[in-house]
Amino acid sequence: MKPANRDRRRVLLFAGAVLLVIVGASLLAPNDDSDKSPTTYNSGTAGIKAAYLLLHDLGYSAERWQQDPSDLSSVDAADTTVIFAEPNVPPEKLKQVRAEVSAFLHRGGRVLATGAEGASLLPDGAVGPPMQLFGKLCLTTPEGRGPLARAGQVSLADHFRWTALTPVVHVEQWCGGDAVVVSYRVGAGTAIWWSSALPLTNGGLKDDASLKLLLASVGNPGAAGPGQPGSRILFDEYFHGIETSLWSLARGLPLQQIAWQAGVVGLLLILSFSRRNGPIRPLARLPRTSPIEFAESMGQLYRKGGATQAATESARRRLLRFLRDRCGLPREIVQADAAGIAAALNSRFPGDWSKLAEHLNQAADARYQSLAPRSALALVKALDHDLKTLIERTT
């Protein structure tokens, strides 16, 4: 086997091994679903990216809200719903944020909050531990005939129960004796609270009842006209991005799998390193043939083949083509004898064209006899001189 073929085979085998390792690792590596933050950027089970995209596809004006809650004062509250999915609010800002949310509700806005953190943002909101002994996840019991109750039985995490009774609260869903979905009026607006963000997440939204509960909570854009709640949906991302770091941005990535895959590829690169057997020789440089040498070699080939007829015939046809195309001589005259061509040229361009006719006759005779190279060269030059003369007369 030649060395070049052997090296090519080694490279192909190495590339195939790397490809098999990458494909195998991609198929066998488990998906890392460790990110539990309910944000619109998280495509894992606990994220709410699917809800964000779905509401946008259903006709809502779904947006990510990454501004301070004080900027809610410039929002058209009567046409907006704000979703706080288990926000991470610093304790020192809690009082101020609650006041901003309360002002937004009094102006006619709608707020959907989840979890204990979300309840802390609602006016008079308060939650307590569940009364169920095993209340991590339950199938709720609807209460009443309101839109939130008509969503049906919803799978909801019973980590907290609503305990505030100061406002007129409508309990929409129960987990045993725990109120897990409530709604109440605040001024001209509506506050809605869920015990957890599970129906909103990518993993929970696949249930029909969860989707109905979400749509009932944010309103129907088809039924809502201009200026009605539910047309614009703001997903809070401000309180999900307060504590950010490089490590928090990397959460959710399969870092361990990426690390050992990179290690395997690096090991294969090290094992594939080898040195060439024998001395290293410089590449052979082929000499560049000059154009003059090429012309001389072609001339020697024509000389050996005695191809004088080809040169004279090419010059004759070039002249006849010019007479037909540029001088306007009819085809039958051009194909006739040289005397007719000279007469036709004399009628168009008065002058002595006898030399041209003589040269054409000599070129026609040269097709059937072998001229000496000097004679053929002289005849080709004469025909080219006639062509040059015609070009000067026609321009």
C-alpha positions as CSV (number, residue, x, y, z in Angstrom):
1,M,0.0,0.0,0.0
2,K,1.3,3.5,-0.9
3,P,2.2,5.8,2.0
4,A,-0.3,8.4,0.9
5,N,-3.1,5.9,0.8
6,R,-2.1,4.5,4.2
7,D,-2.1,8.1,5.7
8,R,-5.5,8.8,4.2
9,R,-6.9,5.6,5.6
10,R,-5.6,6.5,9.1
11,V,-7.2,9.9,8.9
12,L,-10.6,8.5,7.8
13,L,-10.5,5.9,10.6
14,F,-9.7,8.6,13.2
15,A,-12.5,10.8,11.9
16,G,-15.0,7.9,12.0
17,A,-14.0,7.1,15.6
18,V,-14.5,10.7,16.7
19,L,-17.9,10.8,15.0
20,L,-19.0,7.6,16.7
21,V,-17.9,8.9,20.1
22,I,-19.9,12.2,19.6
23,V,-23.0,10.4,18.4
24,G,-22.9,7.9,21.2
25,A,-22.4,10.5,23.8
26,S,-25.3,12.6,22.5
27,L,-27.6,9.5,22.6
28,L,-26.6,8.1,25.9
29,A,-26.0,11.3,27.9
30,P,-29.0,12.2,30.1
31,N,-30.7,15.6,29.7
32,D,-29.8,18.0,32.5
33,D,-33.0,19.4,33.9
34,S,-31.6,20.9,37.1
35,D,-32.7,24.5,36.4
36,K,-35.9,25.0,38.5
37,S,-36.4,28.7,37.8
38,P,-39.8,29.5,36.2
39,T,-38.5,31.9,33.6
40,T,-39.4,32.4,29.9
41,Y,-35.7,31.6,29.0
42,N,-35.8,28.2,30.6
43,S,-36.8,25.4,28.2
44,G,-36.6,22.7,30.9
45,T,-39.5,21.1,32.8
46,A,-39.7,23.9,35.4
47,G,-39.4,26.8,32.8
48,I,-42.3,28.8,31.4
49,K,-40.9,29.3,27.9
50,A,-43.7,27.2,26.3
51,A,-46.4,29.4,27.9
52,Y,-44.7,32.5,26.7
53,L,-44.5,31.3,23.1
54,L,-48.0,29.8,23.2
55,L,-49.7,33.0,24.3
56,H,-47.9,34.9,21.6
57,D,-49.1,32.4,19.0
58,L,-52.7,32.6,20.3
59,G,-52.8,36.3,19.6
60,Y,-51.7,37.8,22.9
61,S,-49.0,40.5,22.9
62,A,-46.7,38.5,25.1
63,E,-43.5,40.3,26.3
64,R,-40.7,39.8,28.7
65,W,-40.7,42.6,31.4
66,Q,-37.2,43.3,32.6
67,Q,-37.7,46.7,34.0
68,D,-38.2,47.9,37.5
69,P,-41.8,47.6,38.8
70,S,-41.9,51.4,39.2
71,D,-42.1,51.6,35.4
72,L,-45.5,49.9,35.6
73,S,-46.9,53.4,36.1
74,S,-46.3,54.2,32.4
75,V,-48.2,51.0,31.3
76,D,-51.8,51.0,30.2
77,A,-53.1,49.0,33.1
78,A,-56.6,48.3,31.7
79,D,-55.0,46.5,28.8
80,T,-52.3,44.6,30.6
81,T,-51.8,41.4,32.6
82,V,-48.5,41.0,34.6
83,I,-47.4,37.5,35.5
84,F,-45.1,37.1,38.6
85,A,-44.1,33.4,38.5
86,E,-42.5,32.9,42.0
87,P,-40.4,36.1,41.8
88,N,-37.2,36.5,43.8
89,V,-37.8,39.8,45.5
90,P,-35.2,41.2,47.9
91,P,-36.7,41.8,51.4
92,E,-35.6,45.5,51.3
93,K,-37.6,46.2,48.2
94,L,-40.7,44.2,49.1
95,K,-42.7,47.1,50.5
96,Q,-41.9,49.3,47.5
97,V,-42.8,46.7,45.0
98,R,-46.0,45.8,46.7
99,A,-47.0,49.5,46.6
100,E,-46.2,49.6,42.8
101,V,-48.3,46.4,42.2
102,S,-51.2,47.8,44.2
103,A,-51.2,51.0,42.2
104,F,-51.1,49.1,39.0
105,L,-54.2,47.0,40.2
106,H,-56.1,50.1,41.3
107,R,-55.7,51.5,37.8
108,G,-57.4,48.5,36.3
109,G,-54.6,46.1,35.7
110,R,-54.6,42.3,36.2
111,V,-51.8,40.4,38.1
112,L,-51.2,36.7,38.2
113,A,-48.8,35.7,41.0
114,T,-47.7,32.2,42.1
115,G,-46.1,30.8,45.2
116,A,-45.4,32.4,48.5
117,E,-43.2,35.0,46.9
118,G,-45.9,36.0,44.5
119,A,-48.5,36.3,47.3
120,S,-46.2,38.7,49.1
121,L,-46.5,41.2,46.2
122,L,-50.3,41.3,46.2
123,P,-52.2,43.7,48.5
124,D,-53.2,42.0,51.7
125,G,-51.7,38.8,50.4
126,A,-50.8,36.1,53.0
127,V,-50.1,32.4,52.8
128,G,-49.5,29.6,55.3
129,P,-48.3,26.0,55.3
130,P,-50.7,23.4,53.8
131,M,-53.1,21.5,56.1
132,Q,-52.8,18.3,54.1
133,L,-50.5,15.7,55.4
134,F,-49.2,14.6,52.0
135,G,-49.9,17.7,50.0
136,K,-47.0,18.0,47.7
137,L,-49.2,17.5,44.6
138,C,-52.9,17.2,44.4
139,L,-55.8,17.2,41.9
140,T,-57.8,20.3,42.8
141,T,-61.5,20.6,43.3
142,P,-63.2,23.6,41.5
143,E,-65.3,26.0,43.5
144,G,-68.2,28.0,41.9
145,R,-68.9,28.8,38.3
146,G,-66.3,31.4,37.6
147,P,-63.8,31.2,34.7
148,L,-61.0,29.9,36.9
149,A,-63.2,27.2,38.3
150,R,-64.5,26.1,34.9
151,A,-61.0,25.1,34.0
152,G,-61.7,21.9,35.8
153,Q,-59.5,19.8,38.0
154,V,-55.9,21.0,37.8
155,S,-52.7,19.2,38.9
156,L,-51.2,21.7,41.4
157,A,-48.5,21.6,44.0
158,D,-49.9,22.3,47.5
159,H,-46.9,23.9,49.1
160,F,-48.9,26.9,50.4
161,R,-52.5,27.8,51.1
162,W,-54.1,31.3,51.0
163,T,-54.8,32.6,54.5
164,A,-55.6,36.3,54.0
165,L,-59.4,36.9,54.4
166,T,-59.3,40.7,54.6
167,P,-60.5,41.4,51.0
168,V,-63.4,39.7,49.4
169,V,-61.6,36.6,48.2
170,H,-63.2,34.1,45.7
171,V,-61.6,30.7,46.2
172,E,-61.6,29.1,42.7
173,Q,-59.8,25.8,43.4
174,W,-59.3,23.7,46.6
175,C,-56.8,21.1,47.6
176,G,-58.7,19.4,50.4
177,G,-59.2,22.3,52.8
178,D,-56.5,24.4,51.3
179,A,-57.3,27.4,49.0
180,V,-54.8,27.0,46.2
181,V,-56.3,29.3,43.4
182,V,-58.0,32.5,44.5
183,S,-59.0,35.8,42.9
184,Y,-60.2,39.1,44.3
185,R,-60.8,42.7,43.2
186,V,-58.3,45.5,44.0
187,G,-59.7,48.8,42.9
188,A,-60.5,48.5,39.2
189,G,-58.2,45.6,38.7
190,T,-58.1,41.8,39.5
191,A,-55.5,39.9,41.5
192,I,-55.1,36.1,40.9
193,W,-52.9,33.8,43.0
194,W,-51.9,30.2,42.4
195,S,-50.1,28.1,45.1
196,S,-47.5,27.1,42.6
197,A,-46.4,27.8,39.0
198,L,-46.9,24.2,37.9
199,P,-49.8,24.8,35.5
200,L,-47.7,27.5,33.9
201,T,-44.5,25.4,33.4
202,N,-43.4,23.5,30.4
203,G,-44.1,20.2,32.2
204,G,-47.5,21.2,33.5
205,L,-48.9,23.1,30.5
206,K,-49.4,19.9,28.5
207,D,-52.5,19.1,30.6
208,D,-55.7,20.5,29.2
209,A,-56.9,21.8,32.5
210,S,-53.7,23.7,33.1
211,L,-54.0,25.5,29.8
212,K,-57.6,26.4,30.5
213,L,-56.6,27.8,33.9
214,L,-53.8,29.9,32.3
215,L,-56.1,31.3,29.6
216,A,-58.8,32.1,32.2
217,S,-56.2,33.9,34.4
218,V,-54.8,36.1,31.7
219,G,-58.1,36.8,29.8
220,N,-59.2,36.1,26.3
221,P,-57.7,38.3,23.6
222,G,-60.5,37.4,21.1
223,A,-63.2,38.4,23.5
224,A,-61.4,41.4,24.9
225,G,-61.7,44.5,22.8
226,P,-59.3,47.5,22.8
227,G,-58.7,48.7,26.3
228,Q,-59.8,45.5,28.0
229,P,-57.6,43.3,30.3
230,G,-55.7,40.5,28.7
231,S,-54.6,42.0,25.4
232,R,-51.0,42.5,26.6
233,I,-49.2,39.9,28.8
234,L,-46.0,40.9,30.6
235,F,-43.9,38.1,32.0
236,D,-41.8,39.4,34.8
237,E,-38.1,38.6,34.3
238,Y,-36.8,41.5,36.4
239,F,-37.0,39.5,39.7
240,H,-35.5,36.4,38.0
241,G,-32.4,38.2,36.9
242,I,-31.4,40.3,40.0
243,E,-28.9,37.7,41.2
244,T,-27.0,36.7,38.0
245,S,-23.6,35.2,37.6
246,L,-21.6,33.2,35.1
247,W,-22.6,30.0,36.9
248,S,-26.3,30.9,37.0
249,L,-26.2,31.5,33.2
250,A,-24.6,28.0,32.8
251,R,-27.3,26.3,34.8
252,G,-29.3,23.7,32.8
253,L,-26.3,22.9,30.5
254,P,-25.0,19.3,30.6
255,L,-21.6,20.5,31.9
256,Q,-20.4,17.1,33.1
257,Q,-21.2,15.4,29.8
258,I,-19.6,18.2,27.8
259,A,-16.4,17.9,30.0
260,W,-15.9,14.2,29.5
261,Q,-16.7,14.4,25.8
262,A,-14.1,17.1,25.4
263,G,-11.7,14.9,27.4
264,V,-12.3,11.9,25.1
265,V,-11.8,14.0,22.0
266,G,-8.5,15.4,23.4
267,L,-7.3,11.9,24.2
268,L,-8.0,10.8,20.7
269,L,-6.1,13.8,19.3
270,I,-3.1,12.9,21.5
271,L,-3.2,9.3,20.5
272,S,-3.5,10.2,16.8
273,F,-0.2,12.3,16.9
274,S,2.6,10.5,15.1
275,R,5.8,11.3,13.3
276,R,6.6,10.6,9.6
277,N,8.9,7.5,9.1
278,G,12.1,8.3,7.4
279,P,13.7,11.7,6.6
280,I,11.6,14.7,5.7
281,R,12.3,15.8,2.2
282,P,11.3,19.1,0.7
283,L,8.5,19.1,-1.9
284,A,9.7,18.7,-5.5
285,R,9.2,21.9,-7.4
286,L,8.2,21.4,-11.0
287,P,9.8,23.8,-13.5
288,R,7.5,26.4,-15.1
289,T,7.5,26.2,-18.8
290,S,7.6,29.6,-20.5
291,P,5.2,30.7,-23.2
292,I,8.0,31.0,-25.7
293,E,9.0,27.4,-25.1
294,F,5.3,26.3,-25.5
295,A,5.1,28.2,-28.8
296,E,8.4,26.6,-30.0
297,S,7.2,23.1,-29.1
298,M,3.9,23.6,-30.9
299,G,5.8,24.9,-34.0
300,Q,8.0,21.8,-34.0
301,L,4.9,19.6,-33.9
302,Y,3.4,21.5,-36.9
303,R,6.7,21.3,-38.7
304,K,7.0,17.6,-38.2
305,G,3.4,17.0,-39.3
306,G,3.7,19.3,-42.3
307,A,0.5,21.1,-41.4
308,T,0.9,24.1,-43.6
309,Q,-2.6,23.5,-45.1
310,A,-4.2,24.2,-41.7
311,A,-2.5,27.6,-41.4
312,T,-3.3,28.8,-44.9
313,E,-6.9,27.5,-44.7
314,S,-7.5,29.1,-41.4
315,A,-6.3,32.5,-42.8
316,R,-8.5,32.1,-45.9
317,R,-11.6,31.3,-44.0
318,R,-11.1,34.2,-41.6
319,L,-10.9,36.5,-44.6
320,L,-14.0,35.0,-46.3
321,R,-15.9,35.3,-43.1
322,F,-15.1,39.0,-42.8
323,L,-16.1,39.6,-46.4
324,R,-19.5,38.0,-45.7
325,D,-20.2,39.4,-42.2
326,R,-18.6,42.9,-42.3
327,C,-18.3,43.8,-45.9
328,G,-21.8,42.6,-46.8
329,L,-21.0,40.4,-49.8
330,P,-23.6,37.8,-50.6
331,R,-22.9,34.2,-49.6
332,E,-23.0,33.0,-53.2
333,I,-20.4,35.5,-54.3
334,V,-18.1,34.6,-51.4
335,Q,-18.4,31.0,-52.2
336,A,-17.7,31.7,-55.9
337,D,-14.3,32.3,-57.5
338,A,-11.9,35.0,-56.4
339,A,-12.5,37.2,-59.5
340,G,-16.1,37.6,-58.5
341,I,-15.1,38.6,-55.0
342,A,-12.7,41.2,-56.4
343,A,-15.4,42.6,-58.7
344,A,-17.9,42.8,-55.9
345,L,-15.4,44.6,-53.6
346,N,-14.6,47.1,-56.4
347,S,-18.3,48.0,-56.6
348,R,-18.5,48.6,-52.9
349,F,-15.0,49.9,-52.2
350,P,-13.5,51.2,-55.5
351,G,-9.9,50.2,-55.8
352,D,-7.5,47.5,-57.0
353,W,-8.4,44.2,-55.4
354,S,-6.5,41.9,-57.8
355,K,-3.9,41.1,-55.1
356,L,-6.6,39.9,-52.8
357,A,-8.1,37.7,-55.5
358,E,-4.6,36.3,-56.2
359,H,-4.0,35.5,-52.6
360,L,-7.4,33.8,-52.3
361,N,-6.6,31.6,-55.3
362,Q,-3.2,30.6,-53.9
363,A,-4.8,29.7,-50.5
364,A,-7.4,27.6,-52.4
365,D,-4.7,25.8,-54.3
366,A,-2.8,25.2,-51.1
367,R,-5.5,22.9,-49.8
368,Y,-4.5,20.3,-52.3
369,Q,-0.7,20.7,-52.2
370,S,1.9,20.9,-49.5
371,L,3.6,24.3,-49.4
372,A,7.0,24.9,-48.0
373,P,6.9,26.5,-44.5
374,R,8.4,29.8,-45.8
375,S,5.8,30.0,-48.7
376,A,2.9,29.1,-46.3
377,L,4.1,31.8,-43.9
378,A,4.3,34.4,-46.7
379,L,0.8,33.5,-47.9
380,V,-0.7,33.8,-44.4
381,K,0.9,37.2,-43.9
382,A,-0.5,38.3,-47.3
383,L,-4.0,37.2,-46.3
384,D,-3.7,38.9,-43.0
385,H,-2.6,42.1,-44.8
386,D,-5.6,42.0,-47.0
387,L,-7.8,41.5,-44.0
388,K,-6.2,44.5,-42.3
389,T,-6.8,46.6,-45.4
390,L,-10.5,45.7,-45.5
391,I,-10.9,46.6,-41.8
392,E,-9.4,50.0,-42.5
393,R,-11.8,50.6,-45.4
394,T,-14.9,49.5,-43.5
395,T,-14.3,51.6,-40.4
